[in-house]
Amino acid sequence: MTPDSPEFAVALSRMQDMSKDLQEIKSSMKELASAVSRLAVIEERQANTSDSITRAFKEIRNVADRVTALEQSQPMNKHSTEIVQTVTKYVLVAVLGAVISGLWVRQPSVPTANPPAIVGK
């Protein structure tokens, strides 16, 4: 094959076309590498978001459990409050009754008619 032959020209043309195709393939590979890199970043963000959502639901579950415990203990607290209020009412009524009836009024002390004599030394 000589440089002036038609087969050489065809082979040269095909090699040039293959070179262009290789350049396009290299360019496409760079774009694919960039896209894969961006996908990896998005995947990492998605994993972090998923972990955050899992933690948030766990906290919500803990709060729901505490609220349930408080709701279950509320009737007991209500009963205790009613008992304390009833006892307080009875104590106040007893104190007011005692004051009104004069049980807490001191009888005036009557001085003795003949005070004791103080004998000096």
C-alpha positions as CSV (number, residue, x, y, z in Angstrom):
1,M,0.0,0.0,0.0
2,T,1.5,3.3,-1.1
3,P,0.6,6.7,0.1
4,D,-0.9,7.5,-3.3
5,S,-3.1,4.5,-3.5
6,P,-6.9,4.7,-3.1
7,E,-6.8,2.0,-0.4
8,F,-4.4,4.1,1.7
9,A,-6.8,7.1,1.4
10,V,-9.7,5.0,2.5
11,A,-7.8,3.6,5.4
12,L,-6.6,7.1,6.4
13,S,-10.2,8.4,6.2
14,R,-11.4,5.5,8.4
15,M,-8.6,6.1,11.0
16,Q,-9.6,9.8,11.1
17,D,-13.2,8.9,11.7
18,M,-12.2,6.4,14.4
19,S,-10.1,9.2,16.0
20,K,-13.1,11.5,16.1
21,D,-15.2,8.6,17.5
22,L,-12.6,8.0,20.3
23,Q,-12.7,11.7,21.2
24,E,-16.4,11.6,21.4
25,I,-16.2,8.5,23.6
26,K,-13.6,10.2,25.9
27,S,-15.9,13.3,26.2
28,S,-18.9,11.0,27.0
29,M,-16.8,9.2,29.6
30,K,-15.9,12.5,31.3
31,E,-19.6,13.5,31.4
32,L,-20.5,10.0,32.8
33,A,-17.8,10.3,35.5
34,S,-19.2,13.8,36.5
35,A,-22.8,12.4,36.6
36,V,-21.7,9.4,38.7
37,S,-19.9,11.8,41.1
38,R,-23.0,14.0,41.5
39,L,-25.2,10.9,42.0
40,A,-22.8,9.8,44.9
41,V,-23.2,13.2,46.5
42,I,-27.0,13.0,46.2
43,E,-27.0,9.4,47.6
44,E,-25.0,10.5,50.6
45,R,-27.4,13.4,51.2
46,Q,-30.4,11.0,50.9
47,A,-28.8,8.6,53.4
48,N,-28.3,11.5,55.9
49,T,-31.8,12.7,55.4
50,S,-33.1,9.1,56.0
51,D,-31.1,8.9,59.2
52,S,-32.4,12.2,60.4
53,I,-36.0,11.1,59.7
54,T,-35.4,7.9,61.6
55,R,-34.1,9.8,64.6
56,A,-37.0,12.2,64.5
57,F,-39.6,9.4,64.5
58,K,-37.8,7.7,67.4
59,E,-38.0,11.0,69.4
60,I,-41.7,11.3,68.4
61,R,-42.3,7.8,69.6
62,N,-40.6,8.6,73.0
63,V,-42.7,11.7,73.4
64,A,-45.9,9.7,72.6
65,D,-44.9,7.1,75.2
66,R,-44.4,9.9,77.8
67,V,-47.8,11.5,76.9
68,T,-49.5,8.1,77.2
69,A,-48.0,7.6,80.7
70,L,-49.1,11.0,81.8
71,E,-52.6,10.4,80.4
72,Q,-52.8,7.1,82.3
73,S,-51.7,8.8,85.6
74,Q,-54.1,11.7,85.2
75,P,-57.1,10.0,86.9
76,M,-54.9,9.2,89.9
77,N,-53.7,12.8,90.1
78,K,-57.3,14.1,89.8
79,H,-58.4,11.8,92.7
80,S,-55.4,13.0,94.9
81,T,-56.2,16.6,94.2
82,E,-59.8,16.1,95.1
83,I,-58.8,14.5,98.4
84,V,-56.4,17.4,99.3
85,Q,-59.1,20.0,98.4
86,T,-61.7,18.2,100.6
87,V,-59.3,17.9,103.6
88,T,-58.4,21.6,103.2
89,K,-62.0,22.6,103.2
90,Y,-62.7,20.6,106.4
91,V,-59.6,22.1,108.2
92,L,-60.7,25.7,107.2
93,V,-64.2,25.1,108.4
94,A,-62.9,23.7,111.7
95,V,-60.6,26.6,112.3
96,L,-63.3,29.1,111.4
97,G,-65.7,27.3,113.7
98,A,-63.2,27.4,116.6
99,V,-62.5,31.1,116.1
100,I,-66.2,31.9,115.9
101,S,-67.1,29.8,119.0
102,G,-64.4,31.5,121.0
103,L,-62.2,28.6,121.7
104,W,-59.1,30.5,120.8
105,V,-60.1,33.6,122.8
106,R,-57.9,33.9,125.9
107,Q,-59.7,34.6,129.1
108,P,-58.4,37.8,130.7
109,S,-56.2,37.2,133.7
110,V,-57.6,38.7,136.9
111,P,-54.9,40.3,139.1
112,T,-54.8,39.0,142.6
113,A,-56.1,41.3,145.3
114,N,-53.1,41.0,147.5
115,P,-49.9,40.9,145.5
116,P,-47.2,38.9,147.3
117,A,-44.8,40.9,149.3
118,I,-41.2,41.1,148.1
119,V,-38.9,40.8,151.0
120,G,-35.5,42.3,150.5
121,K,-32.2,41.1,151.9
